[in-house]
Amino acid sequence: MTVTVLFLSSLQDLVGAAEIEESLAEGREWTLGDLLESLFKRHPRLRDWDGRLLLAVNQQWAERDEALKAGDEIAIMPPVQGG
């Protein structure tokens, strides 16, 4: 199953891309939390933001227990800062 992951703002610099296609192993249900753990392993500096990340699936705010399906678009954002 393939999903698209968008990294917004300063997270793009951390992972070196604004968007990636992520292939997830078939034969199991993947949650947003599972995907994050997979990304943390490949991009350890991203884990420093854990607990503060804002997450969306298909342009809707999401929690880590949200089940993913093929074709989903996941946005990972740093906390909103005002000014």
C-alpha positions in Angstrom: 0.0 0.0 0.0 1.3 3.4 -0.9 0.6 6.7 0.8 1.8 10.2 0.2 3.5 12.0 3.1 3.8 15.8 3.1 6.3 17.6 5.4 5.5 21.2 6.1 7.6 24.1 7.1 10.8 23.4 8.9 10.2 19.6 8.9 11.1 19.7 5.2 14.6 20.6 6.1 14.7 17.8 8.7 13.8 15.0 6.2 15.2 16.6 3.1 12.0 16.6 1.1 8.6 18.3 1.0 6.8 15.1 -0.1 7.5 11.4 -0.3 5.7 8.3 -1.4 5.8 5.8 1.4 5.2 2.1 0.6 3.7 0.2 3.6 3.9 -3.5 3.9 0.7 -5.3 2.8 -1.1 -7.8 5.0 -1.6 -5.7 8.1 -3.5 -2.6 9.1 -1.3 0.5 9.4 -2.2 3.4 11.7 -0.8 7.0 11.5 1.2 6.1 14.6 2.8 3.1 12.9 3.7 5.3 10.0 5.3 7.9 12.3 7.4 5.2 14.0 8.7 4.1 10.6 9.6 7.6 9.7 11.3 8.2 13.0 13.6 5.3 12.4 14.7 6.7 9.0 14.7 10.4 10.1 15.8 10.4 13.8 15.8 14.1 14.1 12.0 14.1 13.3 11.5 12.2 16.6 12.6 15.4 18.4 9.3 16.9 17.4 7.3 13.9 18.6 4.5 15.0 20.9 4.2 18.4 19.2 3.5 17.4 15.6 0.2 18.2 14.0 -1.2 15.5 11.8 -3.8 15.3 9.1 -5.0 12.6 6.8 -6.7 13.7 3.6 -6.8 17.3 4.9 -8.6 16.4 8.1 -7.0 16.6 11.5 -6.1 13.1 12.7 -4.9 11.2 15.7 -2.3 8.5 15.8 -4.8 5.6 16.0 -6.3 6.6 12.6 -6.2 3.7 10.2 -4.5 4.4 6.9 -5.6 3.2 3.5 -3.9 3.1 0.1 -3.8 6.6 -1.6 -4.1 8.5 1.7 -2.3 11.9 1.9 -0.7 12.5 5.3 0.5 15.9 6.3 3.0 16.3 9.1 3.3 19.8 10.5 5.2 21.5 13.3 3.2 23.3 15.9 1.4 26.5 14.7 3.2 29.7 15.8 1.6 33.0 15.9 3.0 36.5 15.6 
